[in-house]
Amino acid sequence: MPAQLHTIRQKNVAYGCSKGMDQYKTVPLPYTGEQLRGMFKRFDTNGDGQLSRQELRNAFRSLGSAAPGWRAFRALGHADRNGDGQISEAELDNLVGYALKHGYTVN
């Protein structure tokens, strides 16, 4: 008898809990500037204090970009003020602003 009760409970949980839950949708939350800043800094894999195009590509891939290589190229164009092909600490705010404009969300 206890085993049968356990089976009934499992069926109720498996099939009954989802009823009526369609009205509750998850809303994607946008990253904040501080979250993006920290995330970009974590992708500085060689620790030189700058983000290369490859490091940017990896960062945009982790954000869920459909074309991370293209997005890294565009980000460099928007944020790299001195044209050295890397994002320095001084240029990081420009990069964060660029990423915020594109509306990446926490999954």
N, C-alpha and C positions, 0 to 999 in steps of 0.2 A: 504493500500500500504506500509507503513513503516514496518509493521509486516512482510510482505513478503520479503522485503529487508533484514531484520534482519535474517530471516531464511536462505536466500541464503548465507549471510555472514558466518553464522555458518557452513553451509555445506562446504564452501570453506576452512574454517579454519580446520574443522575436517578431511576432506578428501584430501585437496590439499597440506597442508604444509608438509606432510611426504614424498611426492614424491621427489625423488632425494636425500633424506637425508641418504640413505643407505651408501653413500660414506664417511660419517662422523661417525667414530667410536669413542667411548670414550676409552681413554687409562687409565688403572688403574695406579695411582701414588703410588710409594712405600713410606712408612713412612720414615721419617728421624730419625736419632738417637735421636735428641732432642724431637721429637714428641713421640717416644716410651718411652723415659725416663719419660716424663710428664705423659703419660698414665699409666705406671706401678706404678708411685707414687700415682696416684689417686686411685688405687686399694688397697692401704694400708688402709683398712677400719677400723682397730682398732687403727690406728695412732701410732703404736709402732716403726715406722721407718724401719720395715722389712716386707718382703713379705712371707707369709706362702704358703704352697702348694695350699690351697683352694683359696687364693687371686690370686695366679698365674693362677689357673684354670679359675677363673672368668675373668682375664685379657685376657687370650688366647681365651676364648669364645667370648669376645667382639671384638677381632681381626678377628674372623671368622674361627678359627681353627676347623677342622672337628673332632678332638679328643682332646679337651682341657685338659682333665685329663692326658692323655699320654704325651702331649706337656709340661705340667707343671712338670711332673716327669722327663722328659728329660732335661728341662731347669734347674731344680735343680741339676741334674748331671753335667751339663756343667758350671753353674755359682756359685754354692755353694762351695766355696774354703775351708771353715773351717769345712764343713760337719755337721752343726747344723740343717739342714733341713729348713733353711730360707735364703732369699736373703737380705743381709744388704745393707746399702748405699754404702759401699766399694765394694760390689760385683755387684752392679747395672750395671756397664759398661759391665761386662761379660754377664749379662742377655740381655742387649740391643744388644750386638754383636751377640748373639745367635739368637735373633728374627730377626735381619737384614739379617742374612744368609738365613732365611727361606722365605724371600720376601713377608711379609705381605703388603697389599696395602690398600689405602684409597678407600672405596667404594663410 
